[in-house]
Amino acid sequence: METRKNAFTFVVLLGLVSLFADMTYEGARSVTGPFLALLGASSITVGFVAGFGELVGYGLRLASGFISDRTRKYWAITIAGYAVNLLAVPALALANHWELAAALMIAERMGKALRNPPRDIMLSYATQKIGRGWGFGFHEAMDQIGAVLGPLLVALIQALRGEYRVAFAFLLIPAMLALAILLVARFLYSRPQDLETTSPSAIPVKGFSRAFWLYLVAIALIAAGYVDFPLIAFHFQRARTVSQELIPLLYAIAMGTDAFAALFFGRLFDRYGFAVIALAAAVSLFFAPLVFAGTPVAAIAGMILWGIGMGAQESIMRAVVAEMIPSHQRGAAYGVFNTGYGIAWFLGSALMGWLYGVSLVLLIAFSMVAQAASIPLVIFVMKRRRSA
């Protein structure tokens, strides 16, 4: 019981870190595009910086995961990653040229990539006692609360002061809170691996199972078919589905749904296992025809389904990796998983961006077919693990 209590306390501490961290960088990301434009960057530059930052960020997770497994320096890598990730944001207040601002934006993504695999490894240790789905779901819920509060804070500061630099400077406060709580967690739980009970008879193996690779393909299909919000927002504005002022509200609705969905599906995963992933995919794949339907009611319904899918992707899909992979390989597994997910998301987003200019019907069809194709694979992996 004491170990379970310690494990939950550890998850709560990392959840608070994520809450304040998301307040920091999601608050900044809500205005970095206009800020770059203000500094003289072109629309092509803004798009390239955003895409390149995500691509480099996901690619770096592969190296971070392998290094975490090899060195077991989970805290050192996590703290270094969070420091780069968070301190790059308030530094934007000092940027006078778009080149410097772009470099800081890319550095922020690199810091996030560096700290994610070792952080997820430590979470996997703690979630064994409290339930993988619930633990990762709780963490994702805290994460999304910060993702909602950050842009709201920036919007409030802009309404009062009207300056991007002042907003970036204020984001130093949640950044320092996140780092302070992270150091407290490091002090209290210097060896998070002790929170997991491992079998002494377990035999170390090299490489990942076929089930893991099939699972990665399934999740990559979901990622490839998931329309990124900037494209959805672009459509809302272009089609005049809702007024421009209401677009951030729809995003906030999706993020709030994301938080609740992470908790709900996390609980279901602990009780029913892999079948919950197929259920989440089956529900969320219908967001595409709704968000592009052209009516406000359909847009709201579509963003709710979009949020449900995101909540599942960011919680139970990480929990599955912890269930499938032994502790000594989890860093590499999370690195490979995140890299594959990121590449699939990037390629799918690029393709759907092109399809948007060709035919909305083709875009919707690709989104739904790609996500639906993941369901048989997930069911196959579930049956394979049951038989094993």
N, C-alpha and C positions, 0 to 999 in steps of 0.2 A: 504493500500500500504506500509506503514511504517513497519507494522508487517511482511509482506511478505519479505521486504528487510532485516529485522533483522533475519528472519528465514533462508534466503539464506546465509547471512553472517555467521551464526552459523554453517550451513552445510559445508561451505567452510573452516572454522577454523578446524572443526573436520576432514575434508578431508585432510588438510595439516598435521594434527597430524598423521593420518594414513599413509600418504605418507612417512614421515620421520621414523615412527615406522616400516613400512614394509622394508624400506631401511636397517634398523638396523637388525631385526631378520631374514628377508629373505636372506640378505647378509651373515649372519652367517650360516644359515641353508644350504647354498650352499656348505659349506666346513666342516661342523661339523663331517660328516662321516669320511672323510680322517683324520681329526684332532684327533678323538678318536682312529683311527687305529694307528696314529703316537705315541699316548700315551700308546699303548699296548693293546687296546681293541680288542676282536675278532669280526668276522663278526656277530656272534649270538648276542653278546652284543650290537653292533651298531643297529641291527634290533630291539632288545628288548627295548632299550632306546627310539628309535624313536616311536615305537608303544605304549609303556607304557606312554610316555609323551602326545601323542595325546589322549589316552583313559582317563587318569586322567584329562587332560585339558577339554575335553568335559563333563565329569562327574561333574566337579566343576562348570560348567556353570549353572547347575540345582540349586545348593545351592545359587550361586550368584544372580540368577534371583529372587528367593523367598525372599532373604534378601533385595534386592533392592525394591521390592514391599512393604515389611513390614516396612522398615526404611525410605524409600524415600531419602536415603543418596546417591543419584546418583553420585554426584561429588566425594565424599570421596572414594567410592568404585572404581570408574573409575580411579582416580589419583593413588590410591594405586596399582591397577592392572597394570597400565602402568609403574609405577616405577619398580615393580618387573620384568615385561615383558622385559623392555628395559635395565635396569642396569645389568641384568644377562648376557647380551651379551658381553659388554666390559670386564666384570669380567673373561671371558674365557681366556683372555690374561695372567691371573695370575695362571691358572690351570696347575699344574705340574703332576697330576695323572688323569687317565681317570675317576676314581670314582668321583672326584670333578667336572670335566667337565660334566659328565653325570647328576650330581645333578643340575648344573646350567642350563643345557638344559631342564630338567624337570621343574625347577623353572620358566624358560621363558614361557613354555606352560601354567603353572598354572597362571601366571600373566595375560596372554592373556585371559584365561578363566574367570578370576575374573572380568576383565573390559569390556568384550563384552556385556553382557546383559544390564547393566546400560547405556552403551554408546548407544546401539541400542534403548533403551527407549527414551533417550534424542533426538536422531535423529528422532524417530517417532513423537515426539511433533513438531519438526521444519518442517517435510515434509508434514504436513497436508496442509499448505498454498501454498507450491510450487509444490505439487504433490508427492505422495509416491514413485512412480516408478522413477521419475526423481531425487528426493533427494537421495534415496538409490543407484540409478545407478551412480550418480555423485560421491558419497562417494566411491563406489567400484572402479570407474575409477581412482580416486586419489590413492587409495590403491594399485592398480595394477601397476601404474607408479612407485611407490616406490619398488614394488616387482621386477620390471625390473632393476631399477637403482642400487639397493643394490648389487645383484650378479655381476653386471658390475663393480661397485666400488671395490668389493673384488678382482675380476679378475685383475683389473688394479694394485691394490696394490701388489698383488702376483707377477705380471709380473715385477714390479719395484723392489720389496724387497724380494719376494720369501719366506715370513714367515707368517704363520697363525696368530701368536700372534700380529704382527704389524697390520694386517687387523682387528682383533678384537678390538684393541686399537683405531683405526681410527673410528670405528663404534660408539664410544662414542659421536662423533660430531652430527650425525643425531639423536641419542638418546636424547641428551640434547636439540636439536632444537624441537623435538616432545614434550618433557615435558614443555618447555618454552611456546610453542603455546597453549598447554593444559591449563596452568595456566592463560594465557591471556583470553582464552574462559571462564574459570571459573570466572574470574573477571568481564567480560562483561555480562555474562549470568548466573547469580547465580541461577535463577529459570527458566530453559528451559521449564518447563511445562506451563509457561505463554504464550508460543508461539502457543499453541494449543487451539482452541475454543472448549469447551466441552458443551454438552447439559445439562442445569440445571435439566431437567426432566428425565435424564438417571437414571435407577434403578440398583444399584449394584447387580451383580449376582455372585454366587459361582460356581467354576468349569468352564470347557471349553465346548463349544458346540460340537455336533457330527460332524459338518462340519470341525471344527479345527482338530479333531482326524483323520478324513478321509484325510484331507489335509496333515497331518503329515505322514500318511502311504504312500501317493503318493510320497512325497518328499523323504521318506526313501527308496522307491524303486529306485528312480533316484540315490540316494547316493550309494546304494548297487551295482548298475550296472555300476558305474563310475570307470573306471580303473585309479588307482593312477599313477602319472607320473613316480615315480621310477621304476615301473614295465615296463612301456612303454620304458623308457630309457634303462633298462636292455635288453629289446627285440631289440631295435635299435642297441645296441652294439653287442649282441650275433648273430643277424641275419645279421650284417654288412649292415643294411639298409642305413645308412649314416656314415661318419667317426666320430670318437669319439669327435673330436673338434667341430663338427657341432651340437651335441646333445643339448648343452646349447642354441644355436641359435634357435633351434626348440622350446625350452621351452620359450624363449623370445618372439617368434612369437605368441605362445599361450597366454602369459600374455598380450601382446599388443592387441590381438583380444578380450581377456577378458574385457579390459578397454572399448573398443569401443562397444562391445556387451552390457555391463552394461548400457551405456548411451542410446543406441538404443532401447533395450527392456524396459528400464525404461520409456521412452517416450511412447512406444506402450502400456505399462500397464496402464498408466494414461488415455489413450484414449479408450482402448478396454477391459481392465480388465483381468479377469482370463484366458481368451482364449489365452493370450500371453504365459502363462506358458506351455500350451499344445503345442503351436507352437514351443517354444524353445526346449522342450523335443523331439518333432518329428524330428527337424533338427539335434540335437546333437547326437541322438542315433546311427547315422551312422559313428561316429568317429572310433568305434572299428574295423570294417572290414578294414578301410583304414589304420590305424596306424600299423596293423599287416599284411598288404598286402605284404610288403617286397620291395616296390619301393620307392625311394626318393620323387617322385611327390605325391604318395598316402600318404606318411608320413606327408608331408606339409599340404595337404588337411585335413587329419585326425586331425592334431594338431590345425588347424583353427576351425574345428567343436568342438573339445574338449574345446578350449578357449571360444567359443560361449556358450556352456553349463555351464562352470564355471562362466562366466559373469552373466548369468541368475540366477544361484543358489545363488550367493553372493549378488544380488541386489533385483530383484523383489520378490524372495522368502521370503526375510525379510520384504519387503514392504507389502506383503499379511498379515503377522501376525499383523502388525499395523492396517490394515484395518479391520481385523476380531475381534480383541480383544480390549475391552475398556482399557483406560489408566491405571486404578488401577490394572489390571491383567497382564500387558505386560511384566513385569520382569519375572514372573513365566512362562508366555507363551514362551518367548524367551529362558528361561532356559530349559524348556521341549523340545522345538523345536530343539535347538542346541544339546542337549543330544541325542535325538532320531536320529538326522541326523548323529552325530558322531559315535554312536554305529552301525548304518546301514552301514556307510562308512567303519568302521573297519572290520566288519564281511564280507562285500562284498569283500574288498581288500584281506582278508585272504583266502576266497574261491577262488577268481580269481588267487591268487598266486599259490594255489594248482592246479587249472585247467590248468595253463600255462604249468606245467610239465606233464599233462595228454594229453591235446588236445587243440590246438589253436581254433579249430572249436567250441568246447564246451565253451571255454572262451568267444568267440565272441557272441555265441548264448545266454549265460546267460546275458551278458552285454546288448544286444539289447532287449531281452524279459523283463528283469527287468525294464528298462527305458520305454519301450512301455506300460507295464502294468500300469504305473502311469497315462497315458493320459486319459483313461476312468474315473478314479477316480477324476482327476482334473475337467473334464467336468461335472461330477455328482455334485461336490461341487459348481461349477459355477452356475448350474441350480438351485440347492437348495437355494443358496443365492439370486438369482433373484426372485424366488417364495416367499422367506421370505420377 
